[in-house]
Amino acid sequence: QREYLLRLPSGAWPAPLLMVLHGGGGRATQLERHIDLTEAALAAGYAVVYPQGFVKHWNDGRLDVEADTVKENVDDVKFLLALVDRLVKAGQADASRVYVAGISNGAMMTLRLACEAADRLAGIVTVVGSLGVETAETCKPARPLPILMLNGTADPLVPYEGGPVAVLDDERGAVIPVEQTLALFAKANGCGAAAVEAVDD
């Protein structure tokens, strides 16, 4: 049995849908309070859904993680797509305008969803996340997909250059470098070489 929070705009339905995924150990209710996103999204005419991970985690494809969702091989891709289908069937969400955003474990789950179900999404945003090593090996997005990734080069938890994800010396699988993740999606999107822009201080 899975749970989620749903916030609907007062305007016309079906609305574009923004799905927001919490980080590992987090909760949907907690994330909504902390990021202050709901009001702005509703004002813009978006429906917002905050799914709850299984025992506070998402099965984002990293195998070496001590989490129930990984141990029990929970199919979170299927859960999230079923949730979209439920909202579309109810006339609340527009199937052609489904956006997913996530942070940390939620960001990595968002990336896995983009790898396996790009044809169901209109775009994604990730914060402090990169593709898990195992997910990257099989990642083949079905179509080009707009993507915004927000990462810190000095992040001590999710290393920008790739490697083990460590929380208080507890390693939780490994990710590939952020720029390698970007390159993978850029190639799938048919993008050329990255542009370099100089910014004056």
ZIJO-V355490 format. One record per residue. N is the residue number from 0. RES is the residue in one small letter. SS is DSSP state (A for helix, B for strand, O for the rest). PHI is phi in whole degrees, -180 to 180 (* if undefined). OMEGA is omega in whole degrees, -180 to 180 (none if undefined). Layout:
n:N res:RES ss:SS phi:PHI omega:OMEGA
n:N res:RES ss:SS phi:PHI omega:OMEGA
//
This chain:
n:0 res:q ss:O phi:* omega:-176
n:1 res:r ss:O phi:-116 omega:-176
n:2 res:e ss:O phi:-128 omega:176
n:3 res:y ss:B phi:-161 omega:173
n:4 res:l ss:B phi:-105 omega:-180
n:5 res:l ss:B phi:-125 omega:177
n:6 res:r ss:B phi:-121 omega:-175
n:7 res:l ss:O phi:-114 omega:179
n:8 res:p ss:O phi:-73 omega:-179
n:9 res:s ss:O phi:-83 omega:-178
n:10 res:g ss:O phi:-79 omega:-176
n:11 res:a ss:O phi:-72 omega:173
n:12 res:w ss:O phi:-110 omega:-2
n:13 res:p ss:O phi:-73 omega:-177
n:14 res:a ss:B phi:-104 omega:170
n:15 res:p ss:B phi:-60 omega:-174
n:16 res:l ss:B phi:-113 omega:173
n:17 res:l ss:B phi:-114 omega:177
n:18 res:m ss:B phi:-100 omega:-174
n:19 res:v ss:B phi:-121 omega:-175
n:20 res:l ss:B phi:-107 omega:180
n:21 res:h ss:O phi:-72 omega:178
n:22 res:g ss:O phi:-84 omega:180
n:23 res:g ss:O phi:-61 omega:-179
n:24 res:g ss:O phi:83 omega:-178
n:25 res:g ss:O phi:-97 omega:179
n:26 res:r ss:O phi:-135 omega:-180
n:27 res:a ss:A phi:-59 omega:-179
n:28 res:t ss:A phi:-63 omega:-180
n:29 res:q ss:A phi:-64 omega:-179
n:30 res:l ss:A phi:-63 omega:-180
n:31 res:e ss:A phi:-59 omega:180
n:32 res:r ss:A phi:-66 omega:-171
n:33 res:h ss:A phi:-78 omega:-173
n:34 res:i ss:A phi:-99 omega:173
n:35 res:d ss:O phi:53 omega:-176
n:36 res:l ss:O phi:-101 omega:-171
n:37 res:t ss:A phi:-56 omega:-175
n:38 res:e ss:A phi:-60 omega:-180
n:39 res:a ss:A phi:-65 omega:-179
n:40 res:a ss:A phi:-66 omega:179
n:41 res:l ss:A phi:-64 omega:180
n:42 res:a ss:A phi:-63 omega:179
n:43 res:a ss:O phi:-86 omega:177
n:44 res:g ss:O phi:91 omega:-179
n:45 res:y ss:O phi:-92 omega:164
n:46 res:a ss:B phi:-86 omega:-179
n:47 res:v ss:B phi:-125 omega:178
n:48 res:v ss:B phi:-126 omega:178
n:49 res:y ss:B phi:-114 omega:179
n:50 res:p ss:B phi:-72 omega:177
n:51 res:q ss:O phi:-104 omega:178
n:52 res:g ss:O phi:-67 omega:179
n:53 res:f ss:B phi:-74 omega:-175
n:54 res:v ss:O phi:50 omega:173
n:55 res:k ss:O phi:68 omega:179
n:56 res:h ss:B phi:-137 omega:175
n:57 res:w ss:O phi:-116 omega:176
n:58 res:n ss:O phi:-86 omega:-173
n:59 res:d ss:O phi:-87 omega:177
n:60 res:g ss:O phi:107 omega:174
n:61 res:r ss:O phi:-72 omega:-174
n:62 res:l ss:O phi:-88 omega:-174
n:63 res:d ss:O phi:-88 omega:-178
n:64 res:v ss:O phi:-132 omega:180
n:65 res:e ss:O phi:-84 omega:178
n:66 res:a ss:O phi:-138 omega:-178
n:67 res:d ss:A phi:-59 omega:-179
n:68 res:t ss:A phi:-64 omega:177
n:69 res:v ss:A phi:-84 omega:-180
n:70 res:k ss:A phi:-57 omega:-178
n:71 res:e ss:O phi:-95 omega:179
n:72 res:n ss:O phi:50 omega:179
n:73 res:v ss:O phi:-66 omega:-178
n:74 res:d ss:O phi:-89 omega:-178
n:75 res:d ss:A phi:-74 omega:174
n:76 res:v ss:A phi:-61 omega:180
n:77 res:k ss:A phi:-63 omega:179
n:78 res:f ss:A phi:-61 omega:-176
n:79 res:l ss:A phi:-66 omega:178
n:80 res:l ss:A phi:-70 omega:177
n:81 res:a ss:A phi:-66 omega:177
n:82 res:l ss:A phi:-65 omega:176
n:83 res:v ss:A phi:-59 omega:-180
n:84 res:d ss:A phi:-59 omega:-179
n:85 res:r ss:A phi:-63 omega:-178
n:86 res:l ss:A phi:-72 omega:177
n:87 res:v ss:A phi:-67 omega:-180
n:88 res:k ss:A phi:-62 omega:179
n:89 res:a ss:O phi:-77 omega:180
n:90 res:g ss:O phi:79 omega:-177
n:91 res:q ss:O phi:-94 omega:-176
n:92 res:a ss:B phi:-124 omega:177
n:93 res:d ss:B phi:-91 omega:-175
n:94 res:a ss:B phi:-61 omega:-178
n:95 res:s ss:B phi:-88 omega:-178
n:96 res:r ss:B phi:-133 omega:180
n:97 res:v ss:B phi:-108 omega:-179
n:98 res:y ss:B phi:-115 omega:-179
n:99 res:v ss:B phi:-127 omega:176
n:100 res:a ss:B phi:-132 omega:180
n:101 res:g ss:B phi:-156 omega:178
n:102 res:i ss:B phi:-121 omega:176
n:103 res:s ss:O phi:57 omega:177
n:104 res:n ss:A phi:-55 omega:176
n:105 res:g ss:A phi:-68 omega:176
n:106 res:a ss:A phi:-68 omega:-180
n:107 res:m ss:A phi:-68 omega:175
n:108 res:m ss:A phi:-68 omega:177
n:109 res:t ss:A phi:-61 omega:179
n:110 res:l ss:A phi:-65 omega:177
n:111 res:r ss:A phi:-62 omega:179
n:112 res:l ss:A phi:-62 omega:178
n:113 res:a ss:A phi:-65 omega:178
n:114 res:c ss:A phi:-67 omega:-171
n:115 res:e ss:A phi:-101 omega:-175
n:116 res:a ss:A phi:-146 omega:180
n:117 res:a ss:A phi:-58 omega:-179
n:118 res:d ss:A phi:-69 omega:179
n:119 res:r ss:A phi:-100 omega:-172
n:120 res:l ss:O phi:-117 omega:176
n:121 res:a ss:O phi:-104 omega:179
n:122 res:g ss:B phi:168 omega:180
n:123 res:i ss:B phi:-138 omega:173
n:124 res:v ss:B phi:-133 omega:178
n:125 res:t ss:B phi:-125 omega:178
n:126 res:v ss:B phi:-124 omega:-177
n:127 res:v ss:O phi:45 omega:177
n:128 res:g ss:O phi:-152 omega:174
n:129 res:s ss:O phi:-150 omega:-180
n:130 res:l ss:O phi:-67 omega:171
n:131 res:g ss:B phi:-63 omega:-178
n:132 res:v ss:A phi:-54 omega:-177
n:133 res:e ss:A phi:-68 omega:-180
n:134 res:t ss:A phi:-66 omega:-178
n:135 res:a ss:A phi:-62 omega:-177
n:136 res:e ss:A phi:-64 omega:-176
n:137 res:t ss:A phi:-118 omega:-174
n:138 res:c ss:O phi:-73 omega:178
n:139 res:k ss:O phi:-141 omega:-179
n:140 res:p ss:O phi:-55 omega:-176
n:141 res:a ss:O phi:-73 omega:180
n:142 res:r ss:O phi:-161 omega:176
n:143 res:p ss:O phi:-58 omega:-175
n:144 res:l ss:O phi:-146 omega:175
n:145 res:p ss:O phi:-60 omega:-177
n:146 res:i ss:B phi:-145 omega:174
n:147 res:l ss:B phi:-123 omega:178
n:148 res:m ss:B phi:-115 omega:178
n:149 res:l ss:B phi:-116 omega:-177
n:150 res:n ss:O phi:-139 omega:176
n:151 res:g ss:O phi:-110 omega:-178
n:152 res:t ss:O phi:-68 omega:-180
n:153 res:a ss:O phi:-108 omega:-179
n:154 res:d ss:O phi:-61 omega:-179
n:155 res:p ss:O phi:-82 omega:-176
n:156 res:l ss:O phi:-100 omega:178
n:157 res:v ss:O phi:-112 omega:-172
n:158 res:p ss:O phi:-64 omega:-179
n:159 res:y ss:O phi:-59 omega:-179
n:160 res:e ss:O phi:-87 omega:179
n:161 res:g ss:O phi:87 omega:180
n:162 res:g ss:B phi:123 omega:-178
n:163 res:p ss:B phi:-64 omega:171
n:164 res:v ss:B phi:-88 omega:-173
n:165 res:a ss:B phi:-122 omega:175
n:166 res:v ss:B phi:-125 omega:-178
n:167 res:l ss:O phi:53 omega:179
n:168 res:d ss:O phi:67 omega:177
n:169 res:d ss:B phi:-98 omega:-178
n:170 res:e ss:B phi:-77 omega:-176
n:171 res:r ss:B phi:-127 omega:-179
n:172 res:g ss:B phi:76 omega:-177
n:173 res:a ss:B phi:-137 omega:178
n:174 res:v ss:B phi:-122 omega:174
n:175 res:i ss:O phi:-85 omega:179
n:176 res:p ss:O phi:-57 omega:-180
n:177 res:v ss:A phi:-57 omega:-178
n:178 res:e ss:A phi:-68 omega:175
n:179 res:q ss:A phi:-72 omega:175
n:180 res:t ss:A phi:-62 omega:178
n:181 res:l ss:A phi:-61 omega:-179
n:182 res:a ss:A phi:-64 omega:180
n:183 res:l ss:A phi:-62 omega:-179
n:184 res:f ss:A phi:-73 omega:177
n:185 res:a ss:A phi:-62 omega:178
n:186 res:k ss:A phi:-64 omega:179
n:187 res:a ss:A phi:-63 omega:-180
n:188 res:n ss:O phi:-85 omega:-179
n:189 res:g ss:O phi:75 omega:-179
n:190 res:c ss:O phi:-78 omega:175
n:191 res:g ss:O phi:-86 omega:-180
n:192 res:a ss:O phi:-64 omega:-179
n:193 res:a ss:O phi:-66 omega:177
n:194 res:a ss:O phi:-82 omega:177
n:195 res:v ss:O phi:-109 omega:-178
n:196 res:e ss:O phi:-118 omega:178
n:197 res:a ss:O phi:-84 omega:180
n:198 res:v ss:O phi:-119 omega:179
n:199 res:d ss:O phi:-77 omega:178
n:200 res:d ss:O phi:-74 omega:none
//
